Amino acid sequence: MENTMISLKHLVKKFGNQTVLKDVNLDVLSGEIVGLIGPSGAGKSTVIKTTLGMEVTDGGIATVFDKTMPNRQLLANIGYMAQTDALYDALSGKENLIFYAKMKGLKKSELNNEIEHVASVVDLKDDLNKRVSGYSGGMMRRLSLAIALLGNPKLLILDEPTVGIDPALRRQIWKELSSIRDEGRSILITTHVMDEAELCDRVALLLDGKVMAFDKPDVLKMQYKVDSIEDVFLKAEGVE
């Protein structure tokens, strides 16, 4: 049975006198990947921060696992990857993973297997003992994604996870995301990469503070009479 993992109803968020989210409606069901796309500055990160309770809404309601956000207890079941990497530069990659694994309450007995698994997904096994201060930007993104994957969270919320990651590894990461979905877990992902949007089960198009379209990629392409999600995006922007 499908459960609703995330439900956003009539979300409104203002910063000063600017209304960034005007009326956002979005849901993520168990066992699906929902892609959130939209131009820079459309409010994708704000949607994510409001979903997580990091920003308080000015209107509407965000629920995760049927509980109203913010709710600190739920965060242990959510793997979150922000757009900016929250890493400890002075520590090695492995030490960062151990620190976050303990914060997530992973048992000592699971620690090594879990770290080994997430490090291999993001292709960082050979670099785990290096200090993060010596990592490239792409390596930092990969480590942040590995941290989000720790502990098999029921819900992953990933903000631009593949920025600065090469195409071969991006494919490997999407393979992992698909298998996470097939286990009945859920993923909300923002992306600039339109061919990634095609890999999502449903795509939400955020424009002008509202979700303008939200459906399976094929349905959106039919509705907009175009061949790709990129064209849906461009056409929707033109309609605005």
C-alpha positions as CSV (number, residue, x, y, z in Angstrom):
1,M,0.0,0.0,0.0
2,E,1.2,3.5,-0.8
3,N,1.7,5.8,2.1
4,T,2.2,9.5,1.8
5,M,5.7,10.3,3.0
6,I,5.6,14.1,2.4
7,S,2.5,16.2,2.0
8,L,2.8,19.9,1.3
9,K,-0.5,21.8,1.2
10,H,-0.8,25.5,0.2
11,L,2.7,26.3,1.4
12,V,3.5,30.0,1.6
13,K,6.9,31.4,2.6
14,K,7.9,35.0,2.7
15,F,11.3,36.6,3.2
16,G,10.7,40.2,4.1
17,N,8.2,41.6,1.6
18,Q,9.1,38.9,-1.0
19,T,6.8,35.9,-1.3
20,V,9.0,33.0,-2.5
21,L,6.5,30.2,-2.2
22,K,2.9,31.4,-3.0
23,D,0.9,28.2,-3.0
24,V,2.9,25.0,-3.2
25,N,1.1,21.7,-3.2
26,L,3.2,18.5,-3.5
27,D,3.2,15.0,-2.2
28,V,5.7,12.2,-2.2
29,L,4.4,8.6,-1.8
30,S,6.3,5.6,-0.5
31,G,8.4,3.9,-3.2
32,E,8.7,6.8,-5.6
33,I,11.3,9.4,-6.7
34,V,9.9,12.9,-7.1
35,G,12.0,15.4,-8.9
36,L,11.6,19.1,-8.2
37,I,12.7,21.3,-11.1
38,G,12.5,25.0,-11.8
39,P,14.7,27.9,-12.7
40,S,17.4,29.2,-10.2
41,G,15.7,31.3,-7.6
42,A,12.3,29.5,-8.1
43,G,12.4,28.4,-4.4
44,K,13.4,24.7,-4.7
45,S,15.7,24.9,-1.7
46,T,13.0,26.8,0.2
47,V,10.5,24.0,-0.5
48,I,13.0,21.5,0.9
49,K,13.9,23.6,4.0
50,T,10.2,24.1,4.8
51,T,9.6,20.4,4.3
52,L,12.3,19.7,6.9
53,G,11.1,22.3,9.3
54,M,14.3,24.3,8.9
55,E,12.2,27.2,7.7
56,V,8.8,27.9,9.3
57,T,5.9,28.4,6.9
58,D,3.9,31.7,6.7
59,G,0.9,29.7,5.5
60,G,-0.1,26.1,4.7
61,I,1.1,22.9,6.2
62,A,4.0,20.5,5.7
63,T,3.7,17.0,7.0
64,V,6.3,14.2,6.9
65,F,5.3,10.7,7.9
66,D,1.9,12.1,8.8
67,K,3.4,14.4,11.4
68,T,3.5,18.2,11.1
69,M,6.9,19.7,10.7
70,P,9.0,20.9,12.3
71,N,9.5,17.7,14.3
72,R,13.0,16.9,15.5
73,Q,12.2,13.2,16.2
74,L,11.5,12.5,12.6
75,L,14.9,13.7,11.4
76,A,16.5,10.3,12.2
77,N,14.4,8.7,9.5
78,I,15.3,11.3,6.9
79,G,18.6,11.4,4.9
80,Y,19.2,15.0,3.9
81,M,21.7,16.5,1.6
82,A,21.9,20.3,1.4
83,Q,23.2,22.4,-1.5
84,T,26.1,23.5,0.7
85,D,28.2,20.7,2.2
86,A,28.1,20.5,6.0
87,L,31.4,18.7,6.5
88,Y,34.2,18.9,9.0
89,D,37.3,19.9,7.0
90,A,39.8,18.9,9.6
91,L,38.5,15.3,9.7
92,S,39.0,12.6,7.2
93,G,36.1,11.4,5.0
94,K,35.7,8.3,7.2
95,E,35.7,10.3,10.4
96,N,32.9,12.5,9.0
97,L,30.9,9.4,8.1
98,I,31.5,7.9,11.6
99,F,30.5,11.2,13.3
100,Y,27.2,11.4,11.3
101,A,26.5,7.7,11.6
102,K,26.7,8.0,15.4
103,M,24.4,11.1,15.3
104,K,21.9,9.0,13.3
105,G,22.1,6.3,16.0
106,L,23.7,3.5,13.9
107,K,24.9,0.6,16.0
108,K,28.6,0.0,16.3
109,S,28.2,-3.5,14.7
110,E,26.6,-1.9,11.6
111,L,29.1,0.9,11.3
112,N,31.8,-0.5,9.1
113,N,29.5,-2.3,6.6
114,E,27.3,0.8,6.3
115,I,30.3,3.1,5.7
116,E,31.8,0.7,3.2
117,H,28.5,0.5,1.3
118,V,27.8,4.2,1.1
119,A,31.5,5.0,0.2
120,S,31.4,2.5,-2.7
121,V,28.1,4.0,-4.0
122,V,29.8,7.4,-4.3
123,D,33.2,6.0,-5.3
124,L,35.1,7.4,-2.3
125,K,36.5,4.2,-0.9
126,D,40.1,5.1,-1.8
127,D,39.8,8.6,-0.4
128,L,38.2,7.9,3.0
129,N,41.4,8.4,5.0
130,K,42.2,11.7,3.4
131,R,41.3,15.0,5.1
132,V,38.2,16.6,3.7
133,S,40.2,19.9,3.4
134,G,42.1,18.2,0.6
135,Y,38.9,17.1,-1.2
136,S,37.8,18.7,-4.5
137,G,34.3,20.2,-4.7
138,G,32.9,17.1,-6.4
139,M,34.4,14.8,-3.7
140,M,32.7,16.9,-1.1
141,R,29.4,16.5,-2.8
142,R,29.9,12.7,-3.0
143,L,30.7,12.6,0.7
144,S,27.6,14.6,1.6
145,L,25.5,12.2,-0.5
146,A,27.2,9.2,1.3
147,I,26.2,10.8,4.7
148,A,22.6,11.2,3.5
149,L,22.5,7.5,2.5
150,L,23.7,6.3,5.9
151,G,21.3,4.2,8.0
152,N,18.9,3.3,5.2
153,P,16.5,6.3,5.8
154,K,12.9,5.8,4.8
155,L,13.0,9.2,3.1
156,L,15.8,10.9,1.2
157,I,15.7,14.7,0.5
158,L,18.5,15.6,-1.8
159,D,19.2,19.2,-3.0
160,E,21.1,19.1,-6.3
161,P,23.0,15.9,-5.3
162,T,24.9,15.4,-8.6
163,V,26.3,18.9,-9.2
164,G,30.0,18.6,-10.0
165,I,29.8,14.8,-10.4
166,D,31.0,13.1,-13.6
167,P,28.4,11.4,-15.8
168,A,29.6,7.8,-15.2
169,L,29.3,8.2,-11.4
170,R,26.0,10.1,-11.8
171,R,24.6,7.0,-13.5
172,Q,25.9,4.8,-10.7
173,I,24.2,7.1,-8.1
174,W,20.9,7.0,-10.0
175,K,21.1,3.2,-10.0
176,E,21.4,3.3,-6.2
177,L,18.5,5.8,-6.0
178,S,16.4,3.5,-8.1
179,S,17.1,0.5,-5.9
180,I,16.3,2.6,-2.8
181,R,12.9,3.4,-4.4
182,D,12.4,-0.3,-5.3
183,E,12.7,-1.1,-1.6
184,G,9.7,1.1,-0.9
185,R,11.6,4.1,0.4
186,S,11.1,7.6,-1.0
187,I,13.2,10.3,-2.5
188,L,12.6,14.0,-3.1
189,I,15.3,15.4,-5.3
190,T,16.0,18.8,-6.9
191,T,18.0,18.8,-10.0
192,H,19.2,21.1,-12.8
193,V,20.0,18.2,-15.0
194,M,17.0,17.6,-17.2
195,D,17.8,14.1,-18.2
196,E,17.8,13.3,-14.5
197,A,14.3,14.6,-14.3
198,E,13.3,11.9,-16.9
199,L,14.5,9.2,-14.4
200,C,12.0,10.4,-11.7
201,D,8.6,8.7,-11.2
202,R,7.0,12.1,-11.1
203,V,8.2,15.6,-11.8
204,A,7.1,18.8,-10.1
205,L,7.7,22.0,-12.0
206,L,8.1,25.0,-9.7
207,L,7.6,28.4,-11.3
208,D,6.7,31.7,-9.8
209,G,6.2,30.3,-6.3
210,K,3.8,27.5,-7.4
211,V,3.9,24.0,-8.6
212,M,2.7,24.6,-12.2
213,A,2.7,20.9,-13.3
214,F,3.2,17.7,-11.4
215,D,3.0,14.3,-13.0
216,K,4.9,11.4,-14.6
217,P,7.5,12.6,-17.1
218,D,5.6,11.0,-20.0
219,V,2.3,12.6,-19.1
220,L,4.0,16.0,-18.8
221,K,5.5,15.5,-22.3
222,M,2.1,14.6,-23.7
223,Q,0.4,17.6,-22.0
224,Y,2.9,20.1,-23.3
225,K,3.2,18.2,-26.7
226,V,7.0,18.0,-26.5
227,D,9.7,15.3,-26.5
228,S,11.7,16.0,-23.3
229,I,11.3,17.3,-19.8
230,E,13.7,20.1,-20.8
231,D,11.2,21.2,-23.4
232,V,8.3,21.0,-20.9
233,F,10.4,23.3,-18.7
234,L,11.1,25.8,-21.5
235,K,7.5,25.7,-22.7
236,A,6.1,26.2,-19.2
237,E,8.5,29.1,-18.6
238,G,7.3,30.6,-21.9
239,V,3.7,30.3,-20.8
240,E,4.4,32.3,-17.7
